[in-house]
Amino acid sequence: MLCKINYDFISSICLILTLLFQIYFFVTNFNNTRKSESVKNILQLNEYFNNNKLWNVFSKFQNGDYINKNLRDFSDEEKFEVFEYLELFELAYEMYKTKHIDKEIFFKKFSYRISNFQNAPIVQTLINEEPWEWDTLIKLIIENEEYAISNQQRFD
């Protein structure tokens, strides 16, 4: 006699496979939606960073104009622009921490900019004189350093 087919067992297996497929589809779709939202948020932040005033600040950090300049050497307008620039990084970091921006996308996009300004005397003075005002920026710099170290180890 041939094996007796247990239809209840086969039906249960089919139901389980169907549920697993639906869960997989939901999770995949959810992750794709999050990535899409993350990219959209990065693009919006990029628009803010690329406005003329903030692009000017970025350029001055990148080319070294602000790297060796002390806080007392900045005009009030320059200080305001630097504050605005740093606060935008704090906002971007908060968006990353609340999962509005993907970690890899965030650090691939902004890590080099953070590295450009983190050791500048003006930034160090602000952090040292009022650390409670810049606690988010401090966390961002620390996490950026950890990210840079972990990425360096991946490529070594």
QUIJOFEN-V667606 format. One record per residue. N is the residue number from 0. RES is the residue in three letters. PHI is phi in radians with two decimals (none if undefined). BURIAL is b if it has 24 or more other C-alpha atoms within 12 Angstrom, else e. D_FIRST is the distance of its C-alpha to the first C-alpha in Angstrom with 1 decimal. Layout:
# QUIJOFEN-V667606
N/RES/PHI/BURIAL/D_FIRST ; N/RES/PHI/BURIAL/D_FIRST
This chain:
# QUIJOFEN-V667606
0/MET/none/e/0.0 ; 1/LEU/-1.27/e/3.8 ; 2/CYS/-1.03/e/6.6 ; 3/LYS/-1.40/e/8.4 ; 4/ILE/-1.43/e/11.7 ; 5/ASN/-1.69/e/14.7 ; 6/TYR/-1.15/e/17.4 ; 7/ASP/-1.14/e/20.1 ; 8/PHE/-1.13/e/19.7 ; 9/ILE/-1.12/e/19.9 ; 10/SER/-1.09/e/22.7 ; 11/SER/-1.12/e/24.6 ; 12/ILE/-1.08/e/24.3 ; 13/CYS/-1.10/e/25.7 ; 14/LEU/-1.10/e/28.5 ; 15/ILE/-1.10/e/29.4 ; 16/LEU/-1.10/e/29.6 ; 17/THR/-1.10/e/31.7 ; 18/LEU/-1.11/e/34.0 ; 19/LEU/-1.09/e/34.5 ; 20/PHE/-1.10/e/35.3 ; 21/GLN/-1.12/e/37.8 ; 22/ILE/-1.10/e/39.4 ; 23/TYR/-1.03/e/39.7 ; 24/PHE/-1.08/e/41.3 ; 25/PHE/-1.08/e/43.7 ; 26/VAL/-1.11/e/44.8 ; 27/THR/-1.09/e/45.3 ; 28/ASN/-1.11/e/47.2 ; 29/PHE/-1.08/e/49.2 ; 30/ASN/-1.11/e/50.2 ; 31/ASN/-1.13/e/51.2 ; 32/THR/-1.12/e/53.3 ; 33/ARG/-1.09/e/55.0 ; 34/LYS/-1.09/e/55.8 ; 35/SER/-1.09/e/57.2 ; 36/GLU/-1.12/e/59.4 ; 37/SER/-1.07/b/60.4 ; 38/VAL/-1.11/b/61.6 ; 39/LYS/-1.06/e/63.4 ; 40/ASN/-1.16/b/65.2 ; 41/ILE/-1.09/b/66.2 ; 42/LEU/-1.08/e/67.6 ; 43/GLN/-1.14/e/69.7 ; 44/LEU/-1.09/b/70.9 ; 45/ASN/-1.03/e/71.8 ; 46/GLU/-1.07/e/74.0 ; 47/TYR/-1.13/e/75.9 ; 48/PHE/-1.13/b/76.3 ; 49/ASN/-1.60/e/77.5 ; 50/ASN/-1.18/e/80.3 ; 51/ASN/-0.93/e/83.6 ; 52/LYS/-1.14/e/84.9 ; 53/LEU/-1.30/b/81.8 ; 54/TRP/-1.11/e/81.3 ; 55/ASN/-1.08/e/84.8 ; 56/VAL/-1.12/b/84.0 ; 57/PHE/-0.98/b/80.9 ; 58/SER/-1.06/e/83.0 ; 59/LYS/-1.23/b/85.7 ; 60/PHE/-1.25/b/83.2 ; 61/GLN/-1.18/e/81.6 ; 62/ASN/-1.50/e/84.9 ; 63/GLY/1.71/e/86.4 ; 64/ASP/-1.03/e/89.1 ; 65/TYR/-1.69/b/87.7 ; 66/ILE/-1.19/b/86.5 ; 67/ASN/-1.83/e/89.9 ; 68/LYS/-1.63/e/91.5 ; 69/ASN/-1.46/e/92.2 ; 70/LEU/-0.95/b/91.9 ; 71/ARG/-1.16/e/95.7 ; 72/ASP/-1.52/e/95.8 ; 73/PHE/-1.56/e/93.7 ; 74/SER/-1.27/e/95.3 ; 75/ASP/-1.05/e/94.1 ; 76/GLU/-1.13/e/92.4 ; 77/GLU/-1.12/b/90.5 ; 78/LYS/-1.03/b/89.5 ; 79/PHE/-1.04/e/88.2 ; 80/GLU/-1.11/b/86.2 ; 81/VAL/-1.15/b/84.7 ; 82/PHE/-1.00/b/83.8 ; 83/GLU/-1.06/e/82.1 ; 84/TYR/-1.10/b/80.2 ; 85/LEU/-1.15/b/79.0 ; 86/GLU/-1.16/b/78.1 ; 87/LEU/-1.15/b/75.9 ; 88/PHE/-1.13/b/74.0 ; 89/GLU/-1.09/b/73.7 ; 90/LEU/-1.08/b/72.3 ; 91/ALA/-1.06/b/69.8 ; 92/TYR/-1.13/b/68.8 ; 93/GLU/-1.08/e/68.2 ; 94/MET/-1.12/b/66.1 ; 95/TYR/-1.14/b/64.0 ; 96/LYS/-1.15/e/63.7 ; 97/THR/-1.62/e/62.6 ; 98/LYS/1.19/e/59.9 ; 99/HIS/-1.48/b/61.7 ; 100/ILE/-2.35/b/61.9 ; 101/ASP/-1.18/b/59.3 ; 102/LYS/-0.99/b/60.5 ; 103/GLU/-1.09/e/60.1 ; 104/ILE/-1.10/b/61.8 ; 105/PHE/-1.01/b/64.6 ; 106/PHE/-1.29/b/65.5 ; 107/LYS/-1.12/e/65.1 ; 108/LYS/-1.39/b/67.5 ; 109/PHE/-2.01/b/70.0 ; 110/SER/-1.01/b/69.9 ; 111/TYR/-1.15/e/72.6 ; 112/ARG/-1.20/b/74.9 ; 113/ILE/-1.10/b/74.5 ; 114/SER/-1.06/b/75.3 ; 115/ASN/-1.12/b/78.4 ; 116/PHE/-1.81/b/79.9 ; 117/GLN/-1.08/b/78.7 ; 118/ASN/-1.79/b/81.5 ; 119/ALA/-1.12/b/84.3 ; 120/PRO/-0.93/b/87.2 ; 121/ILE/-1.10/b/87.2 ; 122/VAL/-1.20/b/83.6 ; 123/GLN/-1.09/b/84.2 ; 124/THR/-1.12/e/87.3 ; 125/LEU/-1.04/b/85.5 ; 126/ILE/-1.13/b/82.7 ; 127/ASN/-1.27/e/85.1 ; 128/GLU/-1.39/e/87.6 ; 129/GLU/-2.43/e/85.2 ; 130/PRO/-1.08/e/81.7 ; 131/TRP/-1.18/e/80.8 ; 132/GLU/-1.37/e/81.4 ; 133/TRP/-2.11/b/79.2 ; 134/ASP/-1.09/e/76.4 ; 135/THR/-1.16/b/73.8 ; 136/LEU/-1.12/b/75.4 ; 137/ILE/-1.07/b/75.4 ; 138/LYS/-1.07/e/71.6 ; 139/LEU/-1.08/b/71.1 ; 140/ILE/-1.09/b/73.1 ; 141/ILE/-1.08/e/71.3 ; 142/GLU/-1.16/b/67.9 ; 143/ASN/-1.13/b/69.0 ; 144/GLU/-1.10/e/70.1 ; 145/GLU/-1.10/e/66.8 ; 146/TYR/-1.09/b/65.0 ; 147/ALA/-1.09/e/67.4 ; 148/ILE/-1.13/e/66.8 ; 149/SER/-1.14/e/63.0 ; 150/ASN/-1.23/e/63.1 ; 151/GLN/-1.09/e/65.6 ; 152/GLN/-1.17/e/63.2 ; 153/ARG/-1.16/e/60.4 ; 154/PHE/-1.66/e/62.6 ; 155/ASP/-1.38/e/64.1
